[in-house]
Amino acid sequence: MGEWSKTIGERGEQIGQALLERLGWGDNQQGVKIACSKNKEHALADAPKRETHGIDFLYSYQSPFCDELCDNLIVSSKYSSVAYPPKSVSSFKGFYKDLVQNNVVL
């Protein structure tokens, strides 16, 4: 099961990379590990402390709207071997929560 899950995750990242390239964000960073700043509060059921969050891509660029402002976009790709259920709001809330809890300052 672990190998299949890894294969599915890698496929999702390939699709995410292709999409980002089409958006013009091909110059992103992959595999960046950003430490969780609140690892006890964000702990998972199977781990007492959380080390990182579900970040797949990091894209940084200078803001076209404000001088001397750098925007950092954190992207997480989610891919499944089966279709999402019609009412998958709770799944997406979990994905969203995982990303917004980062509290990252780069």
N, CA, C and O atoms as a MOPAC input file, in Angstrom:
PM7 MOZYME 1SCF
protein

 N      0.82200 1    -1.19900 1     0.00000 1
 C      0.00000 1     0.00000 1     0.00000 1
 C      0.86300 1     1.25700 1     0.00000 1
 O      0.50000 1     2.24000 1    -0.64700 1
 N      1.99300 1     1.25600 1     0.70600 1
 C      2.86600 1     2.41400 1     0.77600 1
 C      3.44100 1     2.78300 1    -0.57600 1
 O      3.51400 1     3.96200 1    -0.92100 1
 N      3.85400 1     1.77800 1    -1.34800 1
 C      4.40800 1     2.04000 1    -2.68400 1
 C      3.35100 1     2.65200 1    -3.59700 1
 O      3.63600 1     3.58800 1    -4.34400 1
 N      2.13200 1     2.12400 1    -3.53700 1
 C      1.04400 1     2.64200 1    -4.37700 1
 C      0.74400 1     4.09200 1    -4.00700 1
 O      0.56200 1     4.93500 1    -4.88600 1
 N      0.69400 1     4.37900 1    -2.72000 1
 C      0.44100 1     5.73700 1    -2.25700 1
 C      1.54400 1     6.68400 1    -2.72500 1
 O      1.26500 1     7.80700 1    -3.14300 1
 N      2.78100 1     6.23600 1    -2.65600 1
 C      3.91400 1     7.04200 1    -3.11100 1
 C      3.81600 1     7.30500 1    -4.61300 1
 O      4.07000 1     8.42000 1    -5.06800 1
 N      3.44900 1     6.28000 1    -5.37900 1
 C      3.30200 1     6.42500 1    -6.83000 1
 C      2.21300 1     7.43300 1    -7.17200 1
 O      2.39200 1     8.28300 1    -8.04400 1
 N      1.08800 1     7.33200 1    -6.48100 1
 C     -0.02600 1     8.26400 1    -6.71200 1
 C      0.40200 1     9.68500 1    -6.36400 1
 O      0.10500 1    10.61700 1    -7.11200 1
 N      1.09400 1     9.86600 1    -5.24100 1
 C      1.56300 1    11.19100 1    -4.83800 1
 C      2.52300 1    11.79300 1    -5.84500 1
 O      2.44100 1    12.98100 1    -6.15600 1
 N      3.44100 1    10.97000 1    -6.35900 1
 C      4.39600 1    11.46500 1    -7.35800 1
 C      3.68300 1    11.85600 1    -8.64600 1
 O      4.04800 1    12.84100 1    -9.28700 1
 N      2.67200 1    11.08900 1    -9.02100 1
 C      1.89600 1    11.42400 1   -10.23200 1
 C      1.18100 1    12.76300 1   -10.04900 1
 O      1.12900 1    13.57700 1   -10.97000 1
 N      0.64000 1    12.97900 1    -8.87200 1
 C     -0.01200 1    14.25600 1    -8.58400 1
 C      0.95100 1    15.41800 1    -8.67200 1
 O      0.59100 1    16.48900 1    -9.16000 1
 N      2.17700 1    15.21700 1    -8.20100 1
 C      3.17100 1    16.27700 1    -8.28500 1
 C      3.58000 1    16.55100 1    -9.72700 1
 O      3.85000 1    17.69800 1   -10.08100 1
 N      3.63000 1    15.52400 1   -10.55900 1
 C      3.93900 1    15.71700 1   -11.98100 1
 C      2.84500 1    16.55400 1   -12.64800 1
 O      3.13300 1    17.45600 1   -13.43400 1
 N      1.60900 1    16.24900 1   -12.32900 1
 C      0.48800 1    17.00600 1   -12.89600 1
 C      0.53500 1    18.45200 1   -12.38400 1
 O      0.32500 1    19.39200 1   -13.15100 1
 N      0.80700 1    18.62300 1   -11.10300 1
 C      0.91700 1    19.95800 1   -10.53200 1
 C      2.02300 1    20.76600 1   -11.18300 1
 O      1.84100 1    21.94500 1   -11.48400 1
 N      3.17600 1    20.13200 1   -11.40500 1
 C      4.29500 1    20.82100 1   -12.05400 1
 C      3.91700 1    21.25000 1   -13.47000 1
 O      4.22500 1    22.36800 1   -13.88200 1
 N      3.25600 1    20.37200 1   -14.21100 1
 C      2.83800 1    20.70900 1   -15.57200 1
 C      1.86600 1    21.89100 1   -15.57100 1
 O      1.95900 1    22.77700 1   -16.42000 1
 N      0.94300 1    21.89700 1   -14.62600 1
 C     -0.01400 1    22.99900 1   -14.52100 1
 C      0.68800 1    24.30800 1   -14.17400 1
 O      0.38800 1    25.34600 1   -14.76500 1
 N      1.61800 1    24.26900 1   -13.22500 1
 C      2.34500 1    25.48500 1   -12.85500 1
 C      3.16800 1    26.01500 1   -14.01800 1
 O      3.25100 1    27.22700 1   -14.21600 1
 N      3.77100 1    25.13100 1   -14.78300 1
 C      4.54100 1    25.55500 1   -15.95900 1
 C      3.64200 1    26.25000 1   -16.97300 1
 O      4.03900 1    27.24900 1   -17.57200 1
 N      2.44200 1    25.73000 1   -17.16800 1
 C      1.49900 1    26.37000 1   -18.11000 1
 C      1.04600 1    27.73800 1   -17.61500 1
 O      0.70900 1    28.61000 1   -18.41600 1
 N      1.03700 1    27.92700 1   -16.30000 1
 C      0.67800 1    29.22600 1   -15.72900 1
 C      1.84500 1    30.20800 1   -15.76400 1
 O      1.68500 1    31.38700 1   -15.45000 1
 N      3.03200 1    29.70600 1   -16.15300 1
 C      4.21100 1    30.55500 1   -16.17700 1
 C      4.99800 1    30.51200 1   -14.87900 1
 O      5.87600 1    31.34700 1   -14.66100 1
 N      4.69900 1    29.55500 1   -14.01500 1
 C      5.36500 1    29.42300 1   -12.72900 1
 C      6.28700 1    28.20600 1   -12.71900 1
 O      6.39400 1    27.51100 1   -11.70800 1
 N      6.94400 1    27.95400 1   -13.83000 1
 C      7.80400 1    26.78300 1   -13.94400 1
 C      9.07300 1    26.88000 1   -13.13000 1
 O      9.69500 1    25.86200 1   -12.82400 1
 N      9.46300 1    28.08100 1   -12.77700 1
 C     10.69700 1    28.28200 1   -12.02300 1
 C     10.39800 1    28.21000 1   -10.52600 1
 O     10.67900 1    29.15500 1    -9.78800 1
 N      9.83400 1    27.10000 1   -10.08300 1
 C      9.49800 1    26.94400 1    -8.67400 1
 C     10.47000 1    25.98500 1    -8.00200 1
 O     11.29100 1    25.34100 1    -8.65600 1
 N     10.35900 1    25.90800 1    -6.70700 1
 C     11.19800 1    24.99700 1    -5.93700 1
 C     10.34600 1    23.81200 1    -5.49000 1
 O      9.20600 1    23.98500 1    -5.06000 1
 N     10.90500 1    22.61400 1    -5.59500 1
 C     10.21000 1    21.41900 1    -5.15100 1
 C     10.99300 1    20.77900 1    -4.01200 1
 O     12.21100 1    20.92500 1    -3.91600 1
 N     10.27600 1    20.07400 1    -3.16100 1
 C     10.93300 1    19.34600 1    -2.08400 1
 C     11.50500 1    20.22200 1    -0.99100 1
 O     12.39800 1    19.79700 1    -0.25600 1
 N     11.00100 1    21.44400 1    -0.87400 1
 C     11.47600 1    22.35500 1     0.16800 1
 C     10.84000 1    21.93300 1     1.49100 1
 O      9.62300 1    21.77700 1     1.58000 1
 N     11.65000 1    21.75400 1     2.49200 1
 C     11.15500 1    21.40900 1     3.82200 1
 C     11.14300 1    22.66500 1     4.67200 1
 O     12.19000 1    23.26400 1     4.91900 1
 N      9.96700 1    23.06400 1     5.11800 1
 C      9.82400 1    24.22500 1     5.97900 1
 C      9.30600 1    23.71600 1     7.31600 1
 O      8.24000 1    23.10400 1     7.38600 1
 N     10.04500 1    23.96500 1     8.34400 1
 C      9.68200 1    23.46800 1     9.66700 1
 C      8.37700 1    24.09000 1    10.14500 1
 O      8.11800 1    25.27200 1     9.91800 1
 N      7.56700 1    23.28700 1    10.80200 1
 C      6.31400 1    23.76100 1    11.39100 1
 C      6.65600 1    24.61800 1    12.60400 1
 O      7.40500 1    24.18500 1    13.47900 1
 N      6.11600 1    25.82100 1    12.66100 1
 C      6.42200 1    26.73200 1    13.76500 1
 C      5.58100 1    26.44500 1    15.01000 1
 O      5.88000 1    26.95300 1    16.09100 1
 N      4.55200 1    25.64700 1    14.86500 1
 C      3.68900 1    25.28300 1    16.00100 1
 C      3.48200 1    23.77200 1    15.98500 1
 O      2.35600 1    23.28900 1    15.86300 1
 N      4.58700 1    23.03300 1    16.10800 1
 C      4.52000 1    21.59500 1    15.88900 1
 C      3.68200 1    20.84300 1    16.91400 1
 O      3.14400 1    19.78800 1    16.58100 1
 N      3.54600 1    21.32300 1    18.12500 1
 C      2.69300 1    20.62900 1    19.10300 1
 C      1.21200 1    20.90700 1    18.83500 1
 O      0.38000 1    20.00300 1    18.91800 1
 N      0.88800 1    22.16400 1    18.51300 1
 C     -0.50400 1    22.52400 1    18.23500 1
 C     -1.01400 1    21.87100 1    16.95300 1
 O     -2.20400 1    21.57300 1    16.84800 1
 N     -0.14100 1    21.64500 1    15.98200 1
 C     -0.51700 1    21.07800 1    14.69300 1
 C     -0.25600 1    19.57600 1    14.62000 1
 O     -0.23700 1    19.00200 1    13.53100 1
 N     -0.05900 1    18.94800 1    15.75400 1
 C      0.26000 1    17.51800 1    15.77800 1
 C     -0.81700 1    16.69100 1    15.08300 1
 O     -2.00000 1    17.03300 1    15.10500 1
 N     -0.38500 1    15.60700 1    14.47400 1
 C     -1.28400 1    14.66500 1    13.82700 1
 C     -1.61200 1    13.54000 1    14.80100 1
 O     -0.94300 1    13.37500 1    15.82100 1
 N     -2.63500 1    12.77600 1    14.48300 1
 C     -3.05200 1    11.69600 1    15.36500 1
 C     -1.94400 1    10.66500 1    15.58900 1
 O     -1.83600 1    10.09000 1    16.67300 1
 N     -1.12600 1    10.43400 1    14.56500 1
 C     -0.09800 1     9.39500 1    14.67000 1
 C      1.28200 1     9.92500 1    15.06500 1
 O      2.25000 1     9.16400 1    15.07200 1
 N      1.38800 1    11.21100 1    15.39300 1
 C      2.68500 1    11.77600 1    15.77200 1
 C      2.48300 1    12.86400 1    16.83100 1
 O      1.60600 1    13.71300 1    16.67400 1
 N      3.27500 1    12.85400 1    17.90100 1
 C      3.09700 1    13.85900 1    18.95400 1
 C      3.48800 1    15.27400 1    18.52800 1
 O      2.96000 1    16.25100 1    19.06000 1
 N      4.41100 1    15.38600 1    17.57400 1
 C      4.82400 1    16.68800 1    17.06100 1
 C      4.82000 1    16.64700 1    15.54600 1
 O      5.15100 1    15.62500 1    14.94400 1
 N      4.44900 1    17.74600 1    14.93800 1
 C      4.44600 1    17.83300 1    13.48700 1
 C      5.73200 1    18.50500 1    13.03400 1
 O      6.10800 1    19.55300 1    13.55900 1
 N      6.40000 1    17.91000 1    12.06900 1
 C      7.65700 1    18.47000 1    11.58400 1
 C      7.43800 1    19.44800 1    10.42600 1
 O      7.97300 1    20.55600 1    10.44100 1
 N      6.64500 1    19.03800 1     9.41400 1
 C      6.38100 1    19.87600 1     8.23800 1
 C      4.91800 1    19.75500 1     7.84600 1
 O      4.16400 1    18.96900 1     8.41800 1
 N      4.53700 1    20.55300 1     6.85400 1
 C      3.17900 1    20.50900 1     6.31000 1
 C      3.23000 1    20.04200 1     4.85400 1
 O      4.31100 1    19.84700 1     4.29800 1
 N      2.05800 1    19.86500 1     4.24300 1
 C      1.96300 1    19.31900 1     2.88900 1
 C      2.31100 1    20.29800 1     1.79200 1
 O      1.44400 1    20.67900 1     1.00600 1
 N      3.56100 1    20.71100 1     1.72300 1
 C      4.00500 1    21.66800 1     0.71500 1
 C      4.70800 1    20.90500 1    -0.40200 1
 O      5.67100 1    20.17800 1    -0.15500 1
 N      4.22600 1    21.07100 1    -1.62600 1
 C      4.85800 1    20.40000 1    -2.76400 1
 C      5.70200 1    21.35600 1    -3.59900 1
 O      6.73700 1    20.96700 1    -4.13900 1
 N      5.25800 1    22.60700 1    -3.70200 1
 C      5.96600 1    23.58700 1    -4.52300 1
 C      6.00800 1    24.91900 1    -3.79100 1
 O      5.08700 1    25.27100 1    -3.05300 1
 N      7.08700 1    25.64800 1    -4.00900 1
 C      7.22400 1    26.99300 1    -3.48000 1
 C      7.63200 1    27.88700 1    -4.63800 1
 O      8.63500 1    27.63300 1    -5.30400 1
 N      6.85500 1    28.92900 1    -4.87500 1
 C      7.13700 1    29.85500 1    -5.96800 1
 C      7.23200 1    31.25700 1    -5.39000 1
 O      6.30300 1    31.72800 1    -4.73400 1
 N      8.33800 1    31.91200 1    -5.62900 1
 C      8.56700 1    33.27800 1    -5.14000 1
 C      8.73800 1    34.22400 1    -6.31800 1
 O      9.39600 1    33.89400 1    -7.30400 1
 N      8.14600 1    35.38700 1    -6.20600 1
 C      8.28300 1    36.38700 1    -7.26400 1
 C      8.09800 1    37.77900 1    -6.67400 1
 O      7.48800 1    37.94700 1    -5.61800 1
 N      8.63500 1    38.77300 1    -7.37500 1
 C      8.47100 1    40.15700 1    -6.94500 1
 C      7.07800 1    40.62600 1    -7.34800 1
 O      6.65500 1    40.44900 1    -8.49000 1
 N      6.39400 1    41.20900 1    -6.42000 1
 C      5.02300 1    41.65000 1    -6.65200 1
 C      4.95900 1    42.70800 1    -7.75200 1
 O      5.73400 1    43.66500 1    -7.72700 1
 N      4.05100 1    42.55300 1    -8.71700 1
 C      3.89400 1    43.57400 1    -9.74800 1
 C      3.10700 1    44.78900 1    -9.24800 1
 O      3.00800 1    45.80100 1    -9.94100 1
 N      2.55000 1    44.67700 1    -8.04000 1
 C      1.70200 1    45.74400 1    -7.51100 1
 C      2.40000 1    46.63800 1    -6.48500 1
 O      2.04900 1    47.81000 1    -6.34900 1
 N      3.38400 1    46.09600 1    -5.76300 1
 C      4.06900 1    46.85200 1    -4.71200 1
 C      5.56900 1    46.72700 1    -4.88900 1
 O      6.09500 1    45.62500 1    -5.04600 1
 N      6.25200 1    47.85400 1    -4.86200 1
 C      7.71100 1    47.83300 1    -4.94700 1
 C      8.29400 1    47.15800 1    -3.71200 1
 O      7.75500 1    47.26700 1    -2.61000 1
 N      9.40100 1    46.46300 1    -3.91700 1
 C     10.15600 1    45.81800 1    -2.85800 1
 C      9.32900 1    44.82900 1    -2.02800 1
 O      9.56900 1    44.66200 1    -0.83200 1
 N      8.36600 1    44.18300 1    -2.66300 1
 C      7.55900 1    43.17500 1    -1.97900 1
 C      7.70400 1    41.85500 1    -2.71000 1
 O      7.47700 1    41.77100 1    -3.91700 1
 N      8.07900 1    40.83300 1    -1.97500 1
 C      8.23100 1    39.50200 1    -2.55600 1
 C      7.04100 1    38.65100 1    -2.11800 1
 O      6.74900 1    38.55300 1    -0.92600 1
 N      6.37500 1    38.05400 1    -3.05700 1
 C      5.26400 1    37.14500 1    -2.76400 1
 C      5.77800 1    35.71500 1    -2.80300 1
 O      6.54000 1    35.34500 1    -3.69600 1
 N      5.36200 1    34.92000 1    -1.83900 1
 C      5.71200 1    33.50600 1    -1.78300 1
 C      4.42900 1    32.69300 1    -1.86700 1
 O      3.53900 1    32.83700 1    -1.02800 1
 N      4.33900 1    31.85800 1    -2.85800 1
 C      3.16600 1    31.01100 1    -3.03100 1
 C      3.51500 1    29.59400 1    -2.62100 1
 O      4.48600 1    29.01800 1    -3.11300 1
 N      2.73300 1    29.03900 1    -1.73000 1
 C      2.90700 1    27.65800 1    -1.29100 1
 C      1.83000 1    26.82900 1    -1.96600 1
 O      0.64100 1    27.12400 1    -1.85100 1
 N      2.25800 1    25.78300 1    -2.67300 1
 C      1.33700 1    24.96100 1    -3.45400 1
 C      1.40100 1    23.52700 1    -2.95500 1
 O      2.48200 1    22.97700 1    -2.74400 1
 N      0.25100 1    22.93900 1    -2.77400 1
 C      0.14700 1    21.52700 1    -2.40700 1
 C     -0.71800 1    20.84500 1    -3.44900 1
 O     -1.84100 1    21.27900 1    -3.70800 1
 N     -0.20700 1    19.78700 1    -4.04300 1
 C     -1.00800 1    19.05600 1    -5.03600 1
 C     -1.64500 1    17.84400 1    -4.37300 1
 O     -1.00800 1    17.14100 1    -3.58900 1
 N     -2.88700 1    17.61500 1    -4.69300 1
 C     -3.61600 1    16.46500 1    -4.16700 1
 C     -4.11300 1    15.65700 1    -5.35200 1
 O     -4.76600 1    16.18400 1    -6.25300 1
 N     -3.80100 1    14.39200 1    -5.33800 1
 C     -4.16600 1    13.51100 1    -6.44500 1
 C     -4.58100 1    12.17700 1    -5.84800 1
 O     -3.98100 1    11.71100 1    -4.88100 1
 N     -5.59400 1    11.57200 1    -6.41500 1
 C     -6.10500 1    10.31500 1    -5.88600 1
 C     -6.34200 1     9.33900 1    -7.02200 1
 O     -6.62700 1     9.74200 1    -8.15000 1
 N     -6.22200 1     8.06600 1    -6.72300 1
 C     -6.47500 1     7.03700 1    -7.74200 1
 C     -7.96800 1     6.80700 1    -7.94400 1
 O     -8.37600 1     6.14400 1    -8.89800 1
 N     -8.77800 1     7.35400 1    -7.04700 1
 C    -10.23700 1     7.25600 1    -7.16900 1
 C    -10.82300 1     8.66600 1    -7.16400 1
 O    -10.20900 1     9.59800 1    -6.64500 1
 N    -11.99200 1     8.81100 1    -7.73500 1
 C    -12.64500 1    10.12400 1    -7.79800 1
 C    -13.01000 1    10.61300 1    -6.39800 1
 O    -13.33300 1     9.81700 1    -5.51700 1
 N    -12.95500 1    11.92200 1    -6.20600 1
 C    -13.40400 1    12.47600 1    -4.94500 1
 C    -14.91200 1    12.27900 1    -4.84600 1
 O    -15.60600 1    12.30100 1    -5.86300 1
 N    -15.42500 1    12.08800 1    -3.63700 1
 C    -16.88200 1    11.93600 1    -3.49500 1
 C    -17.58800 1    13.24100 1    -3.87300 1
 O    -16.98400 1    14.31100 1    -3.81000 1
 N    -18.86500 1    13.15800 1    -4.26500 1
 C    -19.59200 1    14.37000 1    -4.67500 1
 C    -19.57700 1    15.46200 1    -3.61100 1
 O    -19.49800 1    16.64600 1    -3.93900 1
 N    -19.65200 1    15.07700 1    -2.34800 1
 C    -19.62500 1    16.05800 1    -1.26100 1
 C    -18.30300 1    15.90100 1    -0.51900 1
 O    -18.23400 1    15.24900 1     0.52300 1
 N    -17.26800 1    16.50400 1    -1.06800 1
 C    -15.92400 1    16.34100 1    -0.50800 1
 C    -15.44700 1    17.59100 1     0.22600 1
 O    -14.24600 1    17.85100 1     0.29800 1
 N    -16.38000 1    18.35800 1     0.76500 1
 C    -16.02900 1    19.59600 1     1.45200 1
 C    -15.08700 1    19.32400 1     2.62000 1
 O    -14.13000 1    20.07100 1     2.82400 1
 N    -15.33900 1    18.27400 1     3.38400 1
 C    -14.48800 1    17.99900 1     4.54300 1
 C    -13.06500 1    17.66300 1     4.11000 1
 O    -12.11000 1    18.03300 1     4.79300 1
 N    -12.91000 1    16.96300 1     2.97800 1
 C    -11.56600 1    16.67000 1     2.46600 1
 C    -10.83600 1    17.95400 1     2.12600 1
 O     -9.67600 1    18.12500 1     2.50100 1
 N    -11.49500 1    18.85700 1     1.42300 1
 C    -10.85800 1    20.10000 1     1.01700 1
 C    -10.59500 1    21.01600 1     2.21600 1
 O     -9.60800 1    21.75100 1     2.22700 1
 N    -11.46300 1    20.97700 1     3.21300 1
 C    -11.20500 1    21.75000 1     4.42700 1
 C     -9.93400 1    21.25600 1     5.10300 1
 O     -9.14100 1    22.05500 1     5.60200 1
 N     -9.73900 1    19.94600 1     5.12200 1
 C     -8.51800 1    19.38600 1     5.70000 1
 C     -7.28100 1    19.80000 1     4.92400 1
 O     -6.25900 1    20.14300 1     5.51800 1
 N     -7.36600 1    19.77100 1     3.58300 1
 C     -6.23600 1    20.20100 1     2.74400 1
 C     -5.91500 1    21.66700 1     3.01100 1
 O     -4.75200 1    22.04000 1     3.16500 1
 N     -6.95400 1    22.49000 1     3.06300 1
 C     -6.78200 1    23.92600 1     3.28600 1
 C     -6.15700 1    24.19000 1     4.65300 1
 O     -5.21900 1    24.97900 1     4.77200 1
 N     -6.67800 1    23.52800 1     5.67900 1
 C     -6.16400 1    23.71000 1     7.03100 1
 C     -4.68500 1    23.33900 1     7.10600 1
 O     -3.90300 1    24.01500 1     7.77400 1
 N     -4.30900 1    22.27200 1     6.42300 1
 C     -2.91300 1    21.84200 1     6.41200 1
 C     -2.00200 1    22.92800 1     5.85800 1
 O     -0.89200 1    23.12000 1     6.35500 1
 N     -2.45900 1    23.63600 1     4.83900 1
 C     -1.63300 1    24.69100 1     4.24000 1
 C     -1.61200 1    25.98200 1     5.05100 1
 O     -0.55200 1    26.58600 1     5.21600 1
 N     -2.76900 1    26.41500 1     5.56000 1
 C     -2.81300 1    27.70700 1     6.24700 1
 C     -2.17300 1    27.65300 1     7.62000 1
 O     -1.85600 1    28.69900 1     8.18600 1
 N     -1.97400 1    26.47400 1     8.16800 1
 C     -1.33700 1    26.36600 1     9.47100 1
 C      0.16700 1    26.57600 1     9.39700 1
 O      0.83900 1    26.56900 1    10.42800 1
 N      0.70000 1    26.76000 1     8.21600 1
 C      2.15800 1    26.85700 1     8.08100 1
 C      2.74900 1    28.01700 1     8.85200 1
 O      3.81700 1    27.86300 1     9.44400 1
 N      2.10500 1    29.17000 1     8.87300 1
 C      2.63800 1    30.33700 1     9.56400 1
 C      4.10500 1    30.55500 1     9.21700 1
 O      4.94000 1    30.73400 1    10.10400 1
 N      4.40800 1    30.53900 1     7.94900 1
 C      5.79000 1    30.60200 1     7.48500 1
 C      6.16000 1    32.03100 1     7.12800 1
 O      5.39000 1    32.74000 1     6.47900 1
 N      7.31700 1    32.43700 1     7.54500 1
 C      7.89600 1    33.70500 1     7.11700 1
 C      9.17600 1    33.36300 1     6.40000 1
 O     10.10900 1    32.84300 1     7.01200 1
 N      9.24100 1    33.64700 1     5.09900 1
 C     10.42900 1    33.33300 1     4.32400 1
 C     11.27800 1    34.56000 1     4.13100 1
 O     12.33000 1    34.49000 1     3.49600 1

